[in-house]
Amino acid sequence: MQRACSMMNKTILITGASTGIGAAAAKHLAPGNTLILHHHRTPITAAAEAAKAAGARVVYTAQADLATEAGCQSLMDAVEACANHLDALVNNVGALLERHTVDTLQWEVMERIFALNTFSAMMLTQRCAPLLRKGTSPSIVNLTSIAARHGAPTATIYGAAKAALDSFTRGAARELAPVIRVNAVAPGVIVTPFHDKYTPAERMRAFEAETPVGFNGAPEHIATAIAFLIENTFTTGETIDVNGGLFMR
């Protein structure tokens, strides 16, 4: 009988690790592990230092624009320069980029949103698969969103991009089985710089009032779910909703 895998001595790649969920995941997954932390525009220094302080064996950092194929390849070049295998890939990078309505959609904006939130995870899954096959109990965790569940008015393309990633998670789980497990976490409203940029304070208070547990989430709530999916060897093709009850099924 297989048991949950050890969370020590793993090599883990986390994208979008500068702040918010990515930084929290890096800190939570740090003890005893080697981390490769990706960033783009936001400096990674603070997150890398926090991971080291939390007990990471080694922390590597790499900068790349994952909204482009060249950027995904640049990250993979950096990964292959410092690791001969991976035990986990956390496809966390993503952003709303801008709010819009269906009446104001533009092709270029749709392409950018899907490239960053969906295509990057698809491409890294494909590029990382050979390294993951060399790992121990390897797994991939994708970050989707509650936006994929309720349609995300004023962020319809972001919601659609995350829904596509949700579907890709299940397809990849079947294709990469039995060696590599693929799962996802769908965060609800999490207090991060993401919402500082895109969501007014009054709307954040409204979300809090609408959420059954009575508060908005913290990045650490998502980090623990990511760790569970990496550790539990009997879970694949699953999307775990972590949203305080804002969406139930």
Rosetta blueprint (number, residue, H / E / L):
1 M L
2 Q L
3 R L
4 A L
5 C L
6 S L
7 M L
8 M L
9 N L
10 K L
11 T E
12 I E
13 L E
14 I E
15 T L
16 G L
17 A L
18 S L
19 T L
20 G H
21 I H
22 G H
23 A H
24 A H
25 A H
26 A H
27 K H
28 H H
29 L H
30 A L
31 P L
32 G L
33 N L
34 T E
35 L E
36 I E
37 L E
38 H E
39 H E
40 H L
41 R L
42 T L
43 P L
44 I L
45 T H
46 A H
47 A H
48 A H
49 E H
50 A H
51 A H
52 K H
53 A H
54 A L
55 G L
56 A L
57 R L
58 V E
59 V E
60 Y E
61 T E
62 A E
63 Q E
64 A L
65 D L
66 L L
67 A L
68 T L
69 E H
70 A H
71 G H
72 C H
73 Q H
74 S H
75 L H
76 M H
77 D H
78 A H
79 V H
80 E H
81 A H
82 C H
83 A L
84 N L
85 H L
86 L L
87 D L
88 A E
89 L E
90 V E
91 N E
92 N L
93 V L
94 G L
95 A L
96 L L
97 L L
98 E L
99 R L
100 H L
101 T L
102 V H
103 D H
104 T H
105 L L
106 Q L
107 W H
108 E H
109 V H
110 M H
111 E H
112 R H
113 I H
114 F H
115 A H
116 L H
117 N H
118 T H
119 F H
120 S H
121 A H
122 M H
123 M H
124 L H
125 T H
126 Q H
127 R H
128 C H
129 A H
130 P H
131 L H
132 L H
133 R H
134 K L
135 G L
136 T L
137 S L
138 P L
139 S E
140 I E
141 V E
142 N E
143 L E
144 T L
145 S L
146 I L
147 A H
148 A H
149 R H
150 H H
151 G L
152 A L
153 P L
154 T L
155 A L
156 T H
157 I H
158 Y H
159 G H
160 A H
161 A H
162 K H
163 A H
164 A H
165 L H
166 D H
167 S H
168 F H
169 T H
170 R H
171 G H
172 A H
173 A H
174 R H
175 E H
176 L H
177 A L
178 P L
179 V L
180 I L
181 R E
182 V E
183 N E
184 A E
185 V E
186 A E
187 P E
188 G L
189 V L
190 I E
191 V L
192 T L
193 P H
194 F H
195 H H
196 D H
197 K H
198 Y H
199 T L
200 P L
201 A H
202 E H
203 R H
204 M H
205 R H
206 A H
207 F H
208 E H
209 A H
210 E H
211 T L
212 P L
213 V L
214 G L
215 F L
216 N L
217 G E
218 A L
219 P H
220 E H
221 H H
222 I H
223 A H
224 T H
225 A H
226 I H
227 A H
228 F H
229 L H
230 I H
231 E H
232 N L
233 T L
234 F L
235 T L
236 T L
237 G L
238 E L
239 T E
240 I E
241 D E
242 V E
243 N L
244 G L
245 G L
246 L L
247 F L
248 M L
249 R L
